[in-house]
Amino acid sequence: MAPPNDPLQIGDWLVDPRDDSLTRGAERIKLEPRTMRLLMTLAQAPGAVVSQDQLLETVWAGVVVGPASVYQSVSQLRKVMGDTDDPPRYIATVARKGYRLVAPVAPVMPVSPRSSTPGTTDDSRPPTAASVDAPRRGSRKRVAVVALTVAVALLVGFWQSGWRSGAPGVPPTVVVLPFLDLTEGKTEGVFCDGLAEETSNWLAQIPTLHVVARTSAFAYRNRNKDVRLIGQELQTTHMIEGSIRKSGDHLRITVQLIDTRTGLHVWSESYDFEKGDALRMQEDIARKVADNLELRVTADVGSRFADRRSRNAEAQRLYLLAKAHGQNLDSESNEKSIDLYRQALKVDPDFVLAKVWLANAIVKRRGLDSQPIETLAPEVEALLAEVEKAAPDLSDLYVVRGSYYTELRRREDAIRDLRHALELNPNSSSAATKLGFYFLTAGEPREALTYYTMAAIADPKSSFLQSARCMALTQMAQLTVAQAACERARALGPDSVWVYNTSSTLEEARGDLEAAIRWNDQALEHGSDMASIQGERALWLLALGLIEDARTVCVRARAASPEGARNNSSLLYVGSLIASVSGGAKGLRDYMHENGLDAPEEPTQMLQLANAAMTAGAPELANQLIDAALASPKLVEEDLASPWQASTGYSDLVVIAAALRARGDEAGAERRLRELQALLDRMADSGVRTYGVFHLRAQLEAMRGRGDQAMSALQQAVQLGWRDSWTAQHLPYLRPLHARDDFRQLLAAVDARNAATAAKLRGRLAR
């Protein structure tokens, strides 16, 4: 039932849903309509608990979002209303149940709704200088709060309901296309890219303007396409084009704003200055675009602009070049960007943007150059501390620091910073993407989907984001919607390995290993030396009982990339299991020797080998490996309960529990099983419905001697696409079920299906 539309007095606030306004004395705030519906839904039953499911059904009806949307909207609504006390004065959280409105609610006589837009004052009196220009911290925070609510709730809603540019109530949207290099010899291409990207970043500081992300904007490089078609494809109302011409050291940059719905030019301007003097141009463009789109540049936005300025034109030029080089994900380009950032800081030591992105480039050395994060940390932390002191409201700071905290495994700190980045800049697709990754790998696919969808709205041409949405939907067993996301990903990125890899994972989730291997073929065509792609292929061949084919894949992967194969958990899992089943403990030791694993250094390798040792009937070796893993300084304890690992049907906790039981430590084994049960329960509550979770629950129940519960879980796994009967027969964890008739009948049915699939695929499997 829709919430009522009559004004209410809620605590100190006069709430008028007719124009989505909150009024308290001279203070007036405009809410996003969905946020108002949330407040009015709570107000329908003041003092009563309203569950998350009720709120999702009422406020987000027809929109595929999860509890994260409720949490974010309630959190931001509290901040808008000034509900920061403990205990709360307006909205209270009831653990594991929902929310309740604790403020007094009373009806009021209807008043005439006042027409206003976000940031304006009452039309009955002109705004004062103080109301427009005073850079108050409280009002800045409130703008950020409302902006994040809009981004997470409104934009996701538009995406799910078929948002179209120009629809009533939709904020203006702009895309900055790559600037054209019209210089002789095309010598300013890198500068053009940096200039276009940073112009987009300046526009993104205006919270009432939606800005398309760089990936999608740059997809139109050198493409002669009607601007109206670009507008339709990107769902954008306006487009900025630019070009650069050069005469000696003199540059002329021409910029024009175009309405993508009509194709008409709205505004254009040329900037003439000496090379390097691009300092004033980006802010001027941002202000004039805002003016032409009738958007207010508030004092808060002006402050954000100030944070992005350098005092020196040459420093700004060097920064733009560095940003452009940094978009290339290779070590050489990254080192070039680091050098340029350092040059910019020599010219302007106080340039905060150069500092924050220099820190980011240094962090990237970990992945690009395999440098330990501990050796990079001192300079990174010093740079970020300087930025926080000088520009605490710079959204770029929190994106970069959130990424850095990820590398340090400081999960809560990372999430806090990335959420704050979105509060400051709802256009930050980078922050939303990183939050999506955290929640997906944490076994919280509903929240992941919310943030990945938010990022995809800002970056509609990103094949990666569509693949990520497919993964989140697959984890929730929403396979029809997942298929649409995968199809979109393949259309956007036909040359990407990952679009085919994600498609194969979707088909595996359906239990269609024939289709999974067909997409895996496509992935291998685009990245045959990638150990992760080979590892998944080996897993599926093992599930089908095609042992020699699986072994061949492992051998080929090792030949293509010895280090990658040795560090890939799937290849190690398959290779060590085959060696253990075929040769026992000796076969496993031979495998370890052949693969340079006589003395493994990584805890993940030790635990995978312990799993194989348990399969080989060598619990002493398994316990030796487990003890070494648990004592390793490289071990991160929380990784033992990895939700991502558990979603595939494997957990180190099972291996450890079985090994502890084998040496008589029942208490230790049960402690690990309780950890596993808590993990699986938490994942189920968060919406994870993969066959792997039910397969793990079957192992858990079997190890506890609860055969009926184990069989029920295994049957659910089969219904969700589980096909891995080979490991069920050879791994020790389901052994208590082996004597049961229903277990043998279930595996016989799976084996028959596997045999039919293998017969269709034989002859082209071991590529």
DOBA-660437 format. One line per 5 residues: number of its first residue (from 0); their letters; for each residue x, y, z of C-alpha. Coordinates in steps of 0.001 Angstrom, whole numbers, plus 500000, padded with zeros to 6 digits. Layout:
BEGIN
NUM) A) X/Y/Z ~ ... .
***
This chain:
BEGIN
0) MAPPN) 500000/500000/500000 ~ 501351/503398/499045 ~ 502131/505758/501935 ~ 499745/508713/502506 ~ 500324/512044/500812 .
5) DPLQI) 499178/514382/503598 ~ 501613/516644/505508 ~ 502779/515461/508924 ~ 504645/516947/511849 ~ 507444/514492/512668 .
10) GDWLV) 509402/515681/515666 ~ 510717/519152/514843 ~ 510112/518762/511118 ~ 507100/519661/509009 ~ 507057/516924/506367 .
15) DPRDD) 505159/517622/503136 ~ 505232/514654/500707 ~ 503421/516664/498034 ~ 506588/518551/497217 ~ 509017/516226/499057 .
20) SLTRG) 510048/518942/501510 ~ 511183/519058/505127 ~ 510779/522366/506950 ~ 512062/523366/510376 ~ 511825/527072/511108 .
25) AERIK) 513748/528885/508352 ~ 515458/525664/507271 ~ 513986/523882/504278 ~ 515272/520726/502590 ~ 514115/519024/499414 .
30) LEPRT) 514168/515207/499534 ~ 514381/512778/496651 ~ 510895/511229/496170 ~ 511990/507711/497137 ~ 513515/509025/500348 .
35) MRLLM) 510249/510765/501177 ~ 508359/507507/500573 ~ 510732/505801/503000 ~ 510024/508389/505688 ~ 506260/508308/505117 .
40) TLAQA) 506218/504502/505188 ~ 507833/504570/508621 ~ 505389/507307/509674 ~ 502406/505078/508841 ~ 503222/502996/511913 .
45) PGAVV) 505069/505262/514367 ~ 506736/503289/517135 ~ 506267/499974/515318 ~ 509060/497987/513706 ~ 509001/498036/509897 .
50) SQDQL) 511113/495236/508411 ~ 513628/495658/505611 ~ 511477/493401/503430 ~ 508442/495650/504009 ~ 510468/498719/503088 .
55) LETVW) 511902/497067/499976 ~ 508412/496000/498892 ~ 506862/499432/499479 ~ 509630/501911/498701 ~ 511601/499982/496086 .
60) AGVVV) 508728/498089/494459 ~ 509850/496552/491155 ~ 513484/497494/491688 ~ 516170/494807/492149 ~ 518085/496167/495142 .
65) GPASV) 518929/494784/498547 ~ 519234/495759/502207 ~ 522154/498046/501370 ~ 519722/500450/499720 ~ 517560/500524/502845 .
70) YQSVS) 520567/500965/505104 ~ 522034/503749/502972 ~ 518738/505621/502653 ~ 517906/505371/506362 ~ 521433/506452/507265 .
75) QLRKV) 521301/509468/504997 ~ 517761/510380/506097 ~ 518974/510425/509706 ~ 521742/512827/508759 ~ 519408/515086/506811 .
80) MGDTD) 517087/515287/509824 ~ 519974/515882/512224 ~ 519354/512540/513962 ~ 522904/512022/515234 ~ 522205/511533/518940 .
85) DPPRY) 522487/508289/520875 ~ 519804/507155/521470 ~ 518285/508388/518184 ~ 515493/510968/518224 ~ 513893/510007/514904 .
90) IATVA) 514733/506582/513464 ~ 515911/503640/515568 ~ 517457/500440/514239 ~ 516048/497202/515659 ~ 518785/494594/515214 .
95) RKGYR) 517943/491884/512673 ~ 514340/493121/512448 ~ 514149/496529/510813 ~ 513558/500169/511714 ~ 511014/502168/513693 .
100) LVAPV) 510124/505851/513820 ~ 510541/506974/517427 ~ 509757/510675/516978 ~ 506201/511880/517679 ~ 503976/512048/514592 .
105) APVMP) 500964/514332/514248 ~ 498777/515404/511301 ~ 498806/519054/510282 ~ 496480/521227/508286 ~ 497438/521032/504608 .
110) VSPRS) 499547/523903/503363 ~ 500142/525007/499815 ~ 503191/523228/498427 ~ 505944/525644/497575 ~ 507767/525272/494332 .
115) STPGT) 511487/524956/494813 ~ 514526/523165/493583 ~ 517354/521674/495625 ~ 519398/524465/497116 ~ 516868/527279/496602 .
120) TDDSR) 515044/529196/499273 ~ 511334/529956/499675 ~ 510007/531701/496568 ~ 508171/534214/498754 ~ 511408/535959/499676 .
125) PPTAA) 514701/536473/497840 ~ 517695/534417/498978 ~ 520101/536230/501219 ~ 523827/536358/500639 ~ 524287/534203/503698 .
130) SVDAP) 521876/531515/502478 ~ 523572/531280/499086 ~ 527235/531865/499711 ~ 528093/530951/503311 ~ 530293/527809/503150 .
135) RRGSR) 528853/526200/506282 ~ 530151/522714/507065 ~ 526702/521516/508123 ~ 525047/522512/504860 ~ 527897/521002/502853 .
140) KRVAV) 527417/517725/504636 ~ 523671/517844/504071 ~ 524156/518376/500330 ~ 526455/515353/500288 ~ 523926/513278/502207 .
145) VALTV) 521068/514096/499868 ~ 523316/513497/496859 ~ 524239/510004/498012 ~ 520608/509171/498661 ~ 519789/510285/495130 .
150) AVALL) 522665/508271/493693 ~ 521961/504981/495429 ~ 518169/505044/495376 ~ 517000/507325/492558 ~ 519582/506371/489947 .
155) VGFWQ) 519289/502632/490631 ~ 515533/502984/490351 ~ 515850/504759/487010 ~ 518146/502000/485753 ~ 515748/499214/486695 .
160) SGWRS) 512678/500988/485319 ~ 514126/501904/481942 ~ 515488/505420/482554 ~ 515550/507657/479509 ~ 517255/510989/479127 .
165) GAPGV) 514877/513880/479198 ~ 512221/512082/481261 ~ 510386/514273/483780 ~ 512262/514568/487053 ~ 515511/513185/485665 .
170) PPTVV) 518495/515447/486392 ~ 520523/516662/483400 ~ 523251/514303/482317 ~ 526426/515204/480460 ~ 529195/513243/478778 .
175) VLPFL) 532612/514733/477969 ~ 533915/513081/474804 ~ 537665/512780/474149 ~ 539019/516072/472897 ~ 540248/515997/469320 .
180) DLTEG) 543947/516585/468705 ~ 544029/518811/465623 ~ 547675/519788/466023 ~ 550141/519084/463240 ~ 551548/515622/463793 .
185) KTEGV) 548946/514877/466503 ~ 551458/515734/469236 ~ 548969/516662/471969 ~ 546946/513446/472205 ~ 547924/512616/475784 .
190) FCDGL) 547209/516183/476886 ~ 543816/516032/475135 ~ 542877/512883/477050 ~ 543955/514313/480377 ~ 542110/517556/479715 .
195) AEETS) 538867/515784/478792 ~ 539024/513493/481815 ~ 539700/516287/484281 ~ 536990/518466/482724 ~ 534604/515603/483411 .
200) NWLAQ) 535890/515429/486991 ~ 535212/519142/487525 ~ 531649/518751/486273 ~ 531190/515768/488582 ~ 531551/518079/491574 .
205) IPTLH) 528071/519490/490840 ~ 525796/517095/492777 ~ 522692/517899/490694 ~ 524478/516989/487457 ~ 524923/513356/486420 .
210) VVART) 528247/512831/484583 ~ 529030/509817/482405 ~ 532255/508057/483390 ~ 535451/508089/481367 ~ 535250/504495/480075 .
215) SAFAY) 531924/505115/478365 ~ 532866/508581/477160 ~ 536117/507406/475612 ~ 534346/504549/473831 ~ 533392/507209/471260 .
220) RNRNK) 536932/508223/470395 ~ 537292/508929/466664 ~ 533735/507800/465966 ~ 531597/509872/463637 ~ 528175/509231/465097 .
225) DVRLI) 525113/511431/465324 ~ 525048/513148/468698 ~ 521436/512103/469175 ~ 522394/508440/468855 ~ 525186/508949/471384 .
230) GQELQ) 522655/510532/473725 ~ 520325/507567/473341 ~ 523087/505017/473867 ~ 524490/506760/476946 ~ 521081/508002/478170 .
235) TTHMI) 522501/511496/478427 ~ 520855/514860/477822 ~ 523973/516814/476848 ~ 527408/516276/475406 ~ 530652/518259/475497 .
240) EGSIR) 533028/518128/472545 ~ 536415/519776/472422 ~ 539408/520190/470143 ~ 542941/521542/470419 ~ 544932/523391/467773 .
245) KSGDH) 548504/524587/468191 ~ 550621/527326/466708 ~ 554095/527375/468232 ~ 553547/527441/471967 ~ 550112/528976/471504 .
250) LRITV) 547070/526716/471998 ~ 543466/527262/471056 ~ 540990/524955/472757 ~ 537438/525042/471458 ~ 534633/523566/473573 .
255) QLIDT) 530947/523217/472782 ~ 527907/521980/474697 ~ 525305/520115/472625 ~ 521776/519012/473481 ~ 521737/515315/472524 .
260) RTGLH) 517948/515254/472284 ~ 517825/517864/469508 ~ 521398/517928/468204 ~ 521469/521702/468692 ~ 524445/523591/470081 .
265) VWSES) 523687/525182/473434 ~ 526966/526991/474081 ~ 530488/527130/472679 ~ 533659/528990/473518 ~ 537294/529144/472479 .
270) YDFEK) 540179/529542/474912 ~ 543401/531118/473649 ~ 546513/530948/475813 ~ 550092/529858/475923 ~ 550773/526147/476212 .
275) GDALR) 550286/524919/479744 ~ 547889/527679/480795 ~ 544864/525367/481054 ~ 544440/526350/484670 ~ 541296/528424/484419 .
280) MQEDI) 539602/526549/481591 ~ 538073/523571/483424 ~ 536409/525662/486096 ~ 535135/528101/483511 ~ 533629/525245/481472 .
285) ARKVA) 532024/523723/484557 ~ 530460/527014/485614 ~ 529171/527841/482132 ~ 527738/524358/481613 ~ 525965/524665/484960 .
290) DNLEL) 524671/528099/483978 ~ 523351/526860/480630 ~ 521667/523882/482290 ~ 520211/526176/484977 ~ 522086/524464/487788 .
295) RVTAD) 523303/526426/490802 ~ 526992/526377/491635 ~ 526664/526599/495393 ~ 529313/527674/497867 ~ 529912/523993/498566 .
300) VGSRF) 530592/523293/494888 ~ 532834/526353/494710 ~ 534843/524952/497594 ~ 535212/521652/495756 ~ 536440/523512/492704 .
305) ADRRS) 539005/525272/494876 ~ 540316/521918/496116 ~ 541040/520892/492531 ~ 543058/523955/491575 ~ 546785/524292/491302 .
310) RNAEA) 548463/527638/491832 ~ 550656/526958/488810 ~ 549657/526388/485194 ~ 552628/524117/484453 ~ 551804/521915/487440 .
315) QRLYL) 548260/521569/486110 ~ 549549/520586/482668 ~ 551893/517959/484115 ~ 549053/516588/486237 ~ 546795/516204/483191 .
320) LAKAH) 549529/514303/481346 ~ 550104/512073/484373 ~ 546392/511216/484649 ~ 546269/510256/480978 ~ 549315/507960/481269 .
325) GQNLD) 547868/506412/484425 ~ 544866/505094/482522 ~ 547139/502540/480827 ~ 547382/499513/483112 ~ 551022/498646/482590 .
330) SESNE) 554142/499257/484630 ~ 555850/501547/482125 ~ 552863/503903/481886 ~ 552436/503885/485652 ~ 556074/504862/486181 .
335) KSIDL) 555675/507651/483628 ~ 552671/508982/485533 ~ 554613/508835/488828 ~ 557427/510873/487285 ~ 554971/513470/485949 .
340) YRQAL) 553157/513758/489292 ~ 556497/514334/491018 ~ 557376/517016/488467 ~ 554023/518718/489100 ~ 554687/518741/492843 .
345) KVDPD) 558119/520261/492342 ~ 556433/523162/490589 ~ 553532/523362/493068 ~ 554272/521494/496340 ~ 550730/522175/497628 .
350) FVLAK) 548845/520688/494652 ~ 546593/518179/496456 ~ 545280/516416/493338 ~ 548824/515582/492271 ~ 549551/514229/495759 .
355) VWLAN) 546526/511993/495973 ~ 546964/510481/492521 ~ 550700/510092/493038 ~ 549788/508015/496101 ~ 547430/505952/493942 .
360) AIVKR) 550107/505326/491318 ~ 552537/504214/494025 ~ 549950/501750/495391 ~ 549538/500340/491867 ~ 553166/499225/491983 .
365) RGLDS) 552035/496335/494147 ~ 550018/494766/491355 ~ 552075/495946/488401 ~ 555552/495379/489841 ~ 554885/492872/492676 .
370) QPIET) 556250/495309/495273 ~ 555194/494572/498887 ~ 552622/497035/500135 ~ 554647/497421/503343 ~ 557507/499026/501425 .
375) LAPEV) 555139/501407/499639 ~ 553129/502393/502719 ~ 555333/505153/504221 ~ 555237/507471/501210 ~ 551593/506679/500444 .
380) EALLA) 550446/507449/503984 ~ 552478/510644/504162 ~ 550931/511930/500924 ~ 547377/511035/501937 ~ 547807/512610/505365 .
385) EVEKA) 548892/515872/503732 ~ 545864/515796/501438 ~ 543434/515097/504281 ~ 544802/518049/506224 ~ 544648/520437/503275 .
390) APDLS) 541438/519269/501533 ~ 539303/517029/503791 ~ 536326/517223/501401 ~ 538201/516070/498301 ~ 536359/512959/497102 .
395) DLYVV) 539430/511695/495227 ~ 541191/511292/498591 ~ 538654/508780/499833 ~ 538601/506789/496585 ~ 542381/506426/496638 .
400) RGSYY) 542654/505795/500360 ~ 539851/503250/500149 ~ 541851/501389/497500 ~ 544949/501580/499669 ~ 543093/500209/502687 .
405) TELRR) 541953/497332/500482 ~ 545541/496363/499868 ~ 546123/496456/503633 ~ 543001/494308/504188 ~ 541520/497033/506376 .
410) REDAI) 538046/496222/505132 ~ 535956/498437/507399 ~ 538230/501422/506825 ~ 538050/500863/503067 ~ 534261/500679/503032 .
415) RDLRH) 533975/503773/505233 ~ 536190/505828/502929 ~ 534534/504668/499728 ~ 531084/505407/501061 ~ 532272/508843/502076 .
420) ALELN) 533640/509330/498555 ~ 530124/508706/497234 ~ 528641/511116/499745 ~ 530979/513799/498446 ~ 530671/512841/494780 .
425) PNSSS) 527710/510641/493760 ~ 529185/510573/490233 ~ 532149/508478/491427 ~ 531727/505240/489491 ~ 535162/504211/490775 .
430) AATKL) 534018/504287/494419 ~ 530786/502466/493588 ~ 532682/499805/491634 ~ 535094/499163/494486 ~ 532219/498883/496961 .
435) GFYFL) 530535/496399/494647 ~ 533689/494293/494620 ~ 533958/494308/498410 ~ 530395/493175/498923 ~ 530539/490557/496173 .
440) TAGEP) 533657/488919/497601 ~ 532222/489241/501117 ~ 529246/487082/500180 ~ 526748/489963/500096 ~ 525518/489988/496496 .
445) REALT) 522461/492198/497081 ~ 524635/495062/498263 ~ 527134/494338/495493 ~ 524394/494573/492889 ~ 523271/497948/494247 .
450) YYTMA) 526722/499481/493864 ~ 527587/497782/490574 ~ 524295/499025/489123 ~ 525015/502516/490395 ~ 528432/502395/488730 .
455) AIADP) 526924/501038/485510 ~ 524523/503989/485333 ~ 527500/506321/485332 ~ 529492/504054/482998 ~ 526972/502384/480651 .
460) KSSFL) 529591/501270/478125 ~ 531630/499276/480658 ~ 531603/495558/479862 ~ 533308/494890/483192 ~ 530426/496384/485187 .
465) QSARC) 527865/494334/483284 ~ 529956/491219/483940 ~ 530084/492153/487609 ~ 526309/492593/487726 ~ 525982/489174/486110 .
470) MALTQ) 528173/487670/488849 ~ 526132/489248/491643 ~ 522855/488113/490096 ~ 524261/484620/489549 ~ 525161/484376/493229 .
475) MAQLT) 521532/485176/494057 ~ 520296/482550/491530 ~ 518522/485285/489532 ~ 519746/483596/486394 ~ 517389/485083/483800 .
480) VAQAA) 518346/488641/484770 ~ 521987/487529/485016 ~ 521840/486244/481451 ~ 520696/489647/480202 ~ 523631/491304/481996 .
485) CERAR) 526070/488788/480510 ~ 524679/489324/477031 ~ 525114/493059/477472 ~ 528694/492526/478670 ~ 529568/490473/475591 .
490) ALGPD) 528045/493094/473295 ~ 530067/495856/474949 ~ 533366/493957/475208 ~ 533640/491332/472483 ~ 537442/491244/472864 .
495) SVWVY) 537449/490921/476651 ~ 538401/487649/478326 ~ 536187/488303/481309 ~ 532864/488661/479503 ~ 533215/485071/478305 .
500) NTSST) 534566/483902/481637 ~ 531524/485350/483414 ~ 529212/483770/480856 ~ 530797/480387/481511 ~ 530305/480858/485260 .
505) LEEAR) 526623/481630/484691 ~ 526146/478459/482646 ~ 527964/476426/485287 ~ 525536/477817/487866 ~ 522723/476461/485706 .
510) GDLEA) 524418/473062/485631 ~ 525011/473325/481886 ~ 528688/472374/481677 ~ 528484/471975/477907 ~ 527581/475662/477533 .
515) AIRWN) 530082/476615/480251 ~ 532924/474964/478346 ~ 531744/476553/475106 ~ 532123/480030/476654 ~ 535375/478897/478219 .
520) DQALE) 536586/478167/474681 ~ 535899/481791/473814 ~ 537745/483002/476910 ~ 540759/480878/476028 ~ 540839/482364/472530 .
525) HGSDM) 541309/485773/474127 ~ 543645/484734/476944 ~ 544969/481202/476562 ~ 547841/481716/479016 ~ 545608/482899/481870 .
530) ASIQG) 545803/480362/484670 ~ 542395/481284/486084 ~ 540626/480430/482809 ~ 542474/477135/482543 ~ 541742/476413/486199 .
535) ERALW) 537993/476670/485734 ~ 538178/474398/482704 ~ 540090/471805/484710 ~ 537473/471938/487494 ~ 534627/471239/485093 .
540) LLALG) 536465/468399/483386 ~ 537106/466867/486798 ~ 533408/467198/487658 ~ 532559/465344/484451 ~ 534953/462557/485442 .
545) LIEDA) 537256/463297/482478 ~ 540395/462854/484529 ~ 542979/462672/481739 ~ 541503/465729/480037 ~ 541656/467649/483310 .
550) RTVCV) 545253/466519/483855 ~ 546189/467674/480349 ~ 544762/471146/481033 ~ 546865/471389/484203 ~ 550022/470378/482323 .
555) RARAA) 549385/472876/479526 ~ 548633/475667/481956 ~ 551890/474967/483775 ~ 553817/475034/480514 ~ 552230/478346/479484 .
560) SPEGA) 552746/480070/482845 ~ 554582/478027/485501 ~ 554296/480648/488232 ~ 550688/481456/487428 ~ 549714/477781/487441 .
565) RNNSS) 551501/477149/490729 ~ 549661/480032/492382 ~ 546227/479289/490930 ~ 544107/477525/493538 ~ 541854/475757/491000 .
570) LLYVG) 544747/474210/489080 ~ 546446/473228/492327 ~ 543198/471715/493623 ~ 542630/469645/490476 ~ 546243/468571/489963 .
575) SLIAS) 546850/467560/493566 ~ 543536/465674/493816 ~ 544207/463681/490657 ~ 547689/462834/491932 ~ 546291/461755/495324 .
580) VSGGA) 543516/459572/493919 ~ 545750/457900/491351 ~ 548931/457523/493423 ~ 548052/458020/497078 ~ 550471/459831/499373 .
585) KGLRD) 553425/458980/497107 ~ 551596/460332/494086 ~ 550909/463570/495955 ~ 554539/463953/497031 ~ 555680/463342/493451 .
590) YMHEN) 553237/466023/492280 ~ 554553/468463/494863 ~ 558136/467816/493765 ~ 557339/468187/490053 ~ 555604/471515/490677 .
595) GLDAP) 558238/472999/492987 ~ 556020/472626/496046 ~ 558190/470481/498299 ~ 558298/473414/500710 ~ 555338/475641/499774 .
600) EEPTQ) 555550/479230/500998 ~ 551973/480385/500596 ~ 549302/479344/503137 ~ 546765/478841/500337 ~ 549077/476300/498702 .
605) MLQLA) 549617/474463/501997 ~ 545885/474192/502643 ~ 545106/472982/499119 ~ 547792/470322/499458 ~ 546391/469374/502870 .
610) NAAMT) 543038/468784/501176 ~ 544742/466427/498721 ~ 546596/464704/501567 ~ 543291/464003/503342 ~ 541984/462548/500082 .
615) AGAPE) 545111/460391/499797 ~ 544556/458996/503301 ~ 547623/460806/504675 ~ 546291/462791/507649 ~ 549762/463212/509180 .
620) LANQL) 550964/465035/506080 ~ 547745/467055/506035 ~ 548269/468153/509641 ~ 551882/469086/508956 ~ 550769/471296/506082 .
625) IDAAL) 547915/472821/508095 ~ 550152/473560/511074 ~ 552625/475275/508738 ~ 549837/477309/507144 ~ 548382/478430/510465 .
630) ASPKL) 551842/479418/511717 ~ 552729/481323/508543 ~ 553111/485106/508942 ~ 551460/485380/505523 ~ 548212/483860/506747 .
635) VEEDL) 545234/486164/507179 ~ 542915/484347/509584 ~ 539748/485745/508037 ~ 540696/484145/504712 ~ 539971/480742/506228 .
640) ASPWQ) 536293/481692/506214 ~ 536313/483202/502713 ~ 532741/483752/501442 ~ 533936/483828/497838 ~ 535643/480474/498273 .
645) ASTGY) 532600/479052/500038 ~ 530278/480122/497203 ~ 532149/477688/494932 ~ 531718/474747/497329 ~ 535152/474673/498957 .
650) SDLVV) 536311/475887/502364 ~ 539618/475557/504194 ~ 537582/475176/507384 ~ 536341/471760/506224 ~ 539889/470581/505538 .
655) IAAAL) 541175/471846/508892 ~ 538253/470307/510795 ~ 538754/466911/509135 ~ 542505/466940/509834 ~ 541988/467934/513482 .
660) RARGD) 539468/465148/513917 ~ 541910/462675/512387 ~ 544445/463464/515120 ~ 541842/463265/517861 ~ 541132/466963/518442 .
665) EAGAE) 537330/466827/518418 ~ 536948/470171/520194 ~ 539170/471921/517663 ~ 537337/470279/514777 ~ 533934/471328/516098 .
670) RRLRE) 535141/474896/516587 ~ 536062/475081/512902 ~ 532746/473525/511891 ~ 530901/476143/513939 ~ 532833/478849/512073 .
675) LQALL) 531746/477262/508802 ~ 528120/477064/509884 ~ 528140/480730/510905 ~ 529634/481641/507516 ~ 527031/479667/505564 .
680) DRMAD) 524170/481084/507644 ~ 525432/484625/507098 ~ 525742/484060/503351 ~ 522220/482638/503170 ~ 520874/485682/505004 .
685) SGVRT) 522697/487897/502489 ~ 521017/486214/499521 ~ 523707/483787/498316 ~ 522086/480804/496590 ~ 524827/478934/494766 .
690) YGVFH) 525045/475159/494596 ~ 528450/475464/496248 ~ 526924/476783/499480 ~ 524569/473797/499692 ~ 527379/471375/498813 .
695) LRAQL) 529418/472787/501692 ~ 526441/472525/504035 ~ 526076/468877/503027 ~ 529734/468283/503974 ~ 529211/470091/507276 .
700) EAMRG) 526160/468030/508202 ~ 527778/464758/507082 ~ 530847/465426/509240 ~ 528524/466002/512199 ~ 526755/462697/511556 .
705) RGDQA) 523475/464282/510452 ~ 522881/462249/507321 ~ 519326/463316/506533 ~ 520200/466995/506744 ~ 523281/466372/504608 .
710) MSALQ) 521227/464649/501924 ~ 518646/467444/501931 ~ 521398/470010/501356 ~ 523000/467903/498615 ~ 519672/467520/496836 .
715) QAVQL) 519270/471299/496874 ~ 522777/471611/495444 ~ 521808/469304/492575 ~ 518667/471345/491890 ~ 520863/474457/491644 .
720) GWRDS) 523239/472871/489121 ~ 525756/470816/491166 ~ 527506/468247/488932 ~ 530665/467324/490880 ~ 529969/463683/491665 .
725) WTAQH) 533635/462687/491157 ~ 534887/464658/494140 ~ 531846/463607/496194 ~ 533017/460020/495798 ~ 536707/460674/496464 .
730) LPYLR) 536944/463515/498989 ~ 536555/462244/502573 ~ 534053/464820/503797 ~ 530904/463092/502464 ~ 532154/459617/503308 .
735) PLHAR) 529496/459098/506026 ~ 526889/459205/503234 ~ 528498/456642/500952 ~ 526534/453700/502331 ~ 523146/455371/501885 .
740) DDFRQ) 520955/454272/499003 ~ 519633/457778/498401 ~ 523201/459086/498136 ~ 524142/456441/495573 ~ 520949/457054/493595 .
745) LLAAV) 521548/460795/493567 ~ 525115/460391/492333 ~ 524029/457849/489733 ~ 521599/460386/488260 ~ 524292/463071/488197 .
750) DARNA) 526791/460615/486672 ~ 524339/459780/483889 ~ 523942/463429/483027 ~ 527698/463947/483164 ~ 528281/460997/480853 .
755) ATAAK) 525861/462427/478303 ~ 527627/465791/478438 ~ 531069/464206/478166 ~ 529946/462214/475098 ~ 528885/465441/473362 .
760) LRGRL) 532108/467244/474194 ~ 534690/464507/473787 ~ 537249/465287/471125 ~ 537521/469019/471797 ~ 537753/469241/475574 .
765) AR) 541480/469302/476294 ~ 542376/472310/474181 .
***
